[in-house]
Amino acid sequence: MTSVPPTSPAVTAPPVEPRDLEEAARSALPAEVYDYIATGSGVEETLAANLAAWRELALAPRVLRDVSRVDVSTTVLGTPVSSPVQVAPTGYQRLVHPDGELGMATGAAHAGSLLALSTRATTTFDELAGAAGPWWLQLYVLRDRDLTATVVERAAAAGARALVLTVDTPYVAKKARSTAFPPAEVSPVLVPELRARGDEGVWQDPGVTFADLAWLAEVSGRLPLVVKGVVRGDDARACVDAGADAVWVSNHGGRQLDGAVPTARGLAEVRAALPDDVEVYVDGGIRNGRDVVRALALGATAAFVGRPAVWALATGGAAGVRDLLVTMRADLEETLALCGCASLADVTPDLLRSANPGDWAGAAGGSHSAQR
Ligand SMILES: Cc1cc2nc3c(=O)[nH]c(=O)nc-3n(C[C@H](O)[C@H](O)[C@H](O)COP(=O)(O)O)c2cc1C
């Protein structure tokens, strides 16, 4: 196995099991905060389906390969990272820990992972300045377009390496287990003007279309643009045609359209629709190294974790986030070795087998050629 990169302090904590982290966070957090994070929308069909879909893909390990060294380092839009596991944007992180996004950024940086910072962050760009490793800004296009442009310009000035435009949230869906959350006093403060101000200008603009991608590229000074929240091949293609540099397959962790396809399935469709040189990312139910291998085998360059990182922040602050990411990296290394893969380039679609007996005769399949 590769050793922990020099950026990472030695990890002394016992291995972190995301399932245990959630239980620990549930005990530590007020019930309404836990519910706000854990909940899906509707009756939580998609929340459950995201988790199940990864497990339906059985792994078919190769044997008699030299796996005495396993390297899981890679790059994401050109940025070197210690593993393909990165941190998804989640809003209002000071709800779960006083360090909020600062703790999340520090933990991600110490693990050598990339952070996507939410538009609904409860920490300012200035506070984050010294702590963060490489980070992207997740953007909602707000009804107040001038304010949107201000957020983008300040993110670019503060060092964001890319913009992640979230497109699955024209309206915030009703949550199954959480009605009045987040409370108004936990206000986003990324830039002071974002603070809840009693009008609809700070809400997501439901009128955003593909045509707005060019506008965003313009105001950001041509930062790379990632579109997050795509599950269809035709939409993915249209995003790239409209100027997106990469596509992020997501259904918002089952918090938006309930009944939406699980992301494992969306990933297969999106990957097939795009040229091999366009990076595709995925999130939703990624919980361990096996899920990451499945995502990579379906053609993802990186997999992002949402709730597990929040549970880690809630229970252990920055060190908890670092330990989660380092543990997931170690689990990925072990899984790769047991799959007969010495590097991410060895992870190809033929590692996967469907759980559906109707597909068994066809055995290995898949169309994309190799991992980036
Ligand atoms: C509490 C919470 C807040 C979130 N806030 C945002 C957000 O501000 N912007 C965004 O694009 N996605 C947001 N998401 C979605 C995550 O980025 C990600 O898509 C999702 O959590 C991945 O699924 P997972 O939690 O199963 O890993 C949020 C998710 C949660 C659980």
The ligand as an SDF file (V2000), in Angstrom:
LIG
                    3D

 31 33  0  0  0  0  0  0  0  0999 V2000
  -27.1660   18.4840    5.0480 C   0  0  0  0  0  0  0  0  0  0  0  0
  -26.8780   18.5490    3.5770 C   0  0  0  0  0  0  0  0  0  0  0  0
  -26.6860   19.7780    2.9890 C   0  0  0  0  0  0  0  0  0  0  0  0
  -26.4010   19.8670    1.6260 C   0  0  0  0  0  0  0  0  0  0  0  0
  -26.1620   21.1070    1.0740 N   0  0  0  0  0  0  0  0  0  0  0  0
  -25.8320   21.1860   -0.2390 C   0  0  0  0  0  0  0  0  0  0  0  0
  -25.5080   22.4410   -0.8110 C   0  0  0  0  0  0  0  0  0  0  0  0
  -25.5060   23.4820   -0.1510 O   0  0  0  0  0  0  0  0  0  0  0  0
  -25.1930   22.4600   -2.1420 N   0  0  0  0  0  0  0  0  0  0  0  0
  -25.1730   21.3180   -2.9100 C   0  0  0  0  0  0  0  0  0  0  0  0
  -24.8870   21.3880   -4.1040 O   0  0  0  0  0  0  0  0  0  0  0  0
  -25.4490   20.1120   -2.3720 N   0  0  0  0  0  0  0  0  0  0  0  0
  -25.7630   20.0230   -1.0700 C   0  0  0  0  0  0  0  0  0  0  0  0
  -26.0300   18.7920   -0.5200 N   0  0  0  0  0  0  0  0  0  0  0  0
  -25.8880   17.5760   -1.3590 C   0  0  0  0  0  0  0  0  0  0  0  0
  -24.4520   17.0410   -1.2860 C   0  0  0  0  0  0  0  0  0  0  0  0
  -23.5510   17.8750   -1.9650 O   0  0  0  0  0  0  0  0  0  0  0  0
  -24.3370   15.6530   -1.9520 C   0  0  0  0  0  0  0  0  0  0  0  0
  -24.8650   15.7180   -3.2510 O   0  0  0  0  0  0  0  0  0  0  0  0
  -25.0180   14.5350   -1.1630 C   0  0  0  0  0  0  0  0  0  0  0  0
  -24.9560   14.7460    0.2270 O   0  0  0  0  0  0  0  0  0  0  0  0
  -24.3360   13.2010   -1.5270 C   0  0  0  0  0  0  0  0  0  0  0  0
  -24.9850   12.1260   -0.9330 O   0  0  0  0  0  0  0  0  0  0  0  0
  -24.4880   11.4120    0.4340 P   0  0  0  0  0  0  0  0  0  0  0  0
  -24.8980   12.3350    1.5440 O   0  0  0  0  0  0  0  0  0  0  0  0
  -25.2580   10.1350    0.4100 O   0  0  0  0  0  0  0  0  0  0  0  0
  -22.9960   11.2090    0.3500 O   0  0  0  0  0  0  0  0  0  0  0  0
  -26.3350   18.6880    0.8350 C   0  0  0  0  0  0  0  0  0  0  0  0
  -26.5190   17.4420    1.4410 C   0  0  0  0  0  0  0  0  0  0  0  0
  -26.7840   17.3630    2.7940 C   0  0  0  0  0  0  0  0  0  0  0  0
  -26.9490   16.0030    3.4260 C   0  0  0  0  0  0  0  0  0  0  0  0
  1  2  1  0
  2  3  1  0
  2 30  2  0
  3  4  2  0
  4  5  1  0
  4 28  1  0
  5  6  2  0
  6  7  1  0
  6 13  1  0
  7  8  2  0
  7  9  1  0
  9 10  1  0
 10 11  2  0
 10 12  1  0
 12 13  2  0
 13 14  1  0
 14 15  1  0
 14 28  1  0
 15 16  1  0
 16 17  1  0
 16 18  1  0
 18 19  1  0
 18 20  1  0
 20 21  1  0
 20 22  1  0
 22 23  1  0
 23 24  1  0
 24 25  2  0
 24 26  1  0
 24 27  1  0
 28 29  2  0
 29 30  1  0
 30 31  1  0
M  END
$$$$
